[in-house]
Amino acid sequence: MNTENLTPEIAYLAMYEFLVELYQRTESDELGSLLGNMSYLADGETADPAVWKDWMRCVDKVLAGRGDAELKLR
């Protein structure tokens, strides 16, 4: 697997595909709603513009070394 050219856009699409597969298994209304908001429109923007801003904030956090995958629910 070559992740050398993993851009935020490609990572977003990978996450989207992961969530689509999870939705297909669970048919979760919450996931369906999230996927609707995350979907790209014809103009290339996400259906909910805040989704992309939130995504990029998280990308920046991880790239700055402040992200991890430990479960920390508040």
C-alpha positions in Angstrom: 0.0 0.0 0.0 1.4 3.4 -1.0 0.4 6.1 1.3 3.2 8.4 0.2 0.8 10.7 -1.6 -2.0 10.7 0.9 -3.5 14.2 0.7 -6.3 15.5 3.0 -8.6 15.0 0.0 -7.7 11.4 -0.6 -7.8 10.7 3.2 -11.3 12.2 3.3 -12.5 10.0 0.4 -11.0 6.9 2.2 -12.8 7.9 5.4 -16.0 8.4 3.4 -15.7 5.0 1.9 -15.1 3.5 5.3 -18.3 5.1 6.6 -20.3 4.0 3.6 -19.3 0.4 4.2 -20.2 0.8 7.9 -23.5 2.3 6.9 -24.3 -0.6 4.5 -23.8 -3.0 7.4 -25.7 -1.1 10.1 -28.1 1.2 8.2 -27.6 3.6 11.0 -29.6 6.8 10.6 -26.9 8.8 12.3 -24.3 7.6 9.8 -26.6 8.2 6.9 -27.1 11.8 8.0 -23.4 12.3 8.5 -22.7 10.8 5.0 -25.3 13.2 3.5 -23.5 16.2 5.1 -20.1 14.9 4.0 -21.2 14.2 0.4 -19.7 16.4 -2.4 -22.0 18.6 -4.4 -21.6 19.3 -8.1 -19.5 22.4 -7.2 -17.0 20.2 -5.3 -18.0 21.5 -1.9 -19.4 19.3 0.8 -23.2 19.4 1.4 -22.5 21.0 4.8 -19.6 23.4 4.3 -18.6 23.1 8.0 -17.7 19.4 7.5 -14.7 20.3 5.4 -13.6 23.0 7.9 -13.9 20.4 10.7 -12.0 17.8 8.7 -9.1 20.2 8.0 -9.0 21.2 11.6 -8.6 17.5 12.5 -6.0 17.0 9.8 -4.0 19.9 11.1 -4.2 18.5 14.7 -2.9 15.1 13.6 -0.1 16.6 11.5 0.9 18.7 14.5 1.3 15.5 16.6 -1.8 16.2 18.8 -4.0 13.4 17.5 -4.3 9.8 18.6 -6.8 6.9 18.3 -7.4 6.4 22.0 -11.0 6.4 23.0 -11.7 9.6 25.0 -15.4 10.3 25.3 -16.4 13.5 27.2 
